[in-house]
Amino acid sequence: MAFQRDIDGFKTAIESVYADLRDSLLTGAIAPSAKMRVEELRARYGVGSSTVREALSRLLVENLVTTEGQRGVKAAPVSLSDFRELVDMRCMIEVQGVRLAIERGDQDWESGLVVAHHRLARVEESIPAERAKHWEQANRDFHDATVAAHGNRWLADMRDLHQTHWMRYIQIAAPWRKMPIDSRAEHQDIFDAVIARKADDAARLIDRHFRKHASAVEAGLGRK
């Protein structure tokens, strides 16, 4: 039992360090390309080196950190060229996801999409303070709902990964964007196309929507 408690404690410590480092990387609290020395992190969290290394290995799988041979670990860099490649892949994933969802989605999927769209519309039509507080989650829930019926595990994994890095770029490159871009009309058009199962229209609208939002992040990168 003592051995099991030790294992459980070790896992808990890893999860705690991993979660805190991940949040710091996503928000930019740990700057892009910053060195992440094991000894410094071990002292910071009051844990053993093995705990830190395991947490870093998980972040490496998510491409949030990089390694350079024997030179240690760094926070993943950001760049305009990298972001543009990320945008291309994100659009491809979202477009394929919505095409599959339209093809495979049932009535439950439609109902979930209607609910998510209604919530987002309510937020986007609310007063600015309420929009700022609830828009990000409502927006994410809506886009998740549009592709929820795609039924492809690999697409889901890739979508999660790209969405993580998309949010990192927004936090790092465009921290000044405190209020959401006005997307009410765009979201309505996307909803109408998806619910009508017009795959080509939905794909075109989603691709345009994400690329428009990406331009705001590119502007932020240009300021750095």
N, C-alpha and C positions, 0 to 999 in steps of 0.2 A: 504493500500500500504506500509506503514512504517513497518507493521508487516511482510509482505512478504519479504521486503528488509532485515529485521533482520534474517529471516529464511534462505534466500539465502546467507547472509553473514556468518551465522553459518556453513552452508554446505560447503561453500568455504574454511573456516578456517579448518574444519575437513579434507577436501581433501588435503589441503596443508600440514598439519601436518602428515597425514597418508603417503603421497607420500614421504616426506623427511625421515621419520622414516623407511619406507620400503626400500628405497634406502640405507640408512645407515646400515640396517640389512643385506641386500643382498651383500653389498660390504665388510662387516666386519668392517666398521667404528664404529659400535656398536658391540663390541666383543661378541662372543657366551657366554651365561650364565650371561652377565652383567645385573645388576639391572637397571630397568627403572622406576624411581620414578616419580610419577605424578607431584609433586610440582616442581621438577627440570625441567621437560619437560615443565610445564606451564610457568615457568620463562624464559626458553630458547626461546620459541616461542611467548611469549607475548599473550597467550590466556587463556581462562578459563579452570578449571579442567574438566568440562563436555566435552569440545572439545578434550582434551587429552585422556580421558577415551573412547570416541567414536572411536578415531583413533586406540587406543590400542585394542579395541574389534574387529575391522576389521582385525588387524594383528593376533589376536588370532584365528580367523576363518581360516587363511592361515597357521596356525601352525608356524608362524615366532616368536611368543612370547609364553611364558607359564606362568601359574599362580600356586601358591602354597598356597592354602587356604588364610589366612590373611597375608601372607608374601610378597604380592605384585607381580609385574610382572617382568619377566626376558626375555632377548633375548633367543631364542631357543638354546639349546646346540648343539654341533656337536660331533660326535664320529665315530670311524671306524665301529662299529657294526650298528649304525644307517644308515651310508652311504651305507653299504652293503645291508641292507634291502631296502633302497631307490632304489638302482641299480636293485635289483630283480624286484621290482614293476615297475620301469621305462621300463625295458625290456619287461615285460609282457604286459604293455600298448601299447608300440610301435609295438610289434609283433601282438597283436590283432587288432590294428589300421590298420596296413598294410594289414592284411588278409581281413578285412572288405572292405578296399578301393579297393583292387584287385577284390573282389567279386562284388562290387557295382559301381565302378568308370566308368564314361562315357568318351566320347571323350574330353570333356572340362577338365576333371580331368587329362587325359593324356597330354593334351596340356600345362596345368599349370605345370605339373611335368617336362616336357621337358624344359620349360623356366627356371624353378628354377635350374635344373641340369646344364644347359648351363651357367647360371650366376655363379654358384659355380665353375664349371670347369675353367671358365675364371679367377676367383679370385685365385684359387689354382695353376694355371699355370703362374701367374703374378710375378713380382719382390717381394722380401720379404717385402718391406715397404708397398706395396699395399695389400698384403695378410694380414698383421697385422691389417690394417685399416678396411678391408671389410669382412674378413673371417667369423667372428662370426655371423653376420647377414645373410650372404649368406648360411652358414651351417644350421642355424636355419630354414631359408626359405625352403631349400631343404627337410629337415626332416618333416617340416610341410606339404609340398606338397605330400610326399609319402603317408600320411595318410588322406589327405584332404577329401576324399570321404567316410570316414567310416560311417558317418551319425548317430552317437550315441552321444547324448548330454552329457550323464553321463561320457562317455569315454573322451570327450573333456574337461570337467571340471577337471577330475582327471589328465589328461595329462598336463593341464596348471599348476596345483598345483605341480606335481612332477617335471616339468621342472623348476619351480621357485626355488625349493630347490636344484635341480641339479646345477643350476647356482650359487646359494649361496655357495655350497660346492666348486665349482671351484674357486670362488673369495677368499674364506677364506683359503682353504687348499692348493691351488696351485696358489698363486699370481705370482709366478715366471714363470708361463707358459705364456709368452708374445706372443709367436708365436704358431700357430696351429700345432697340430701333423699332419704329412704327411698322409692324408687320401684319396688322389686322386684315387688310385686304388680301395680302399674300396667303395668309393662313386660311382665309375663307375660300380662296380659289383652289388651294391644295385640297382642302376638305371636300369641296364640291366635286372635284375630279376623281378623288379616291372613292368617295361614297357612290359615285355613278359608275365606278369601275372602268374609267377611261384611262387605261394604263399609259398610253403615250402622252396624254396631256399631264397626268400626274407626274410622270418622270421629268418632263420638260420644266414644269413649275418648281419641282423640288430642287432640281439642279440649279436653276436660276436663283432660287431663294437662298441656298447655301452659299453660292458664289457672291451674292450681294452682301451677305453678312461677313464673308471673308474679307471683303474690301475694307471694312472698318478695322479689322485686325492688321491687315497689310499697312494701313495708314499708321497704326501704332508702332509697328516694326520700323517704319521709315523714320520715326522720331527718335529711335534709339541710336 
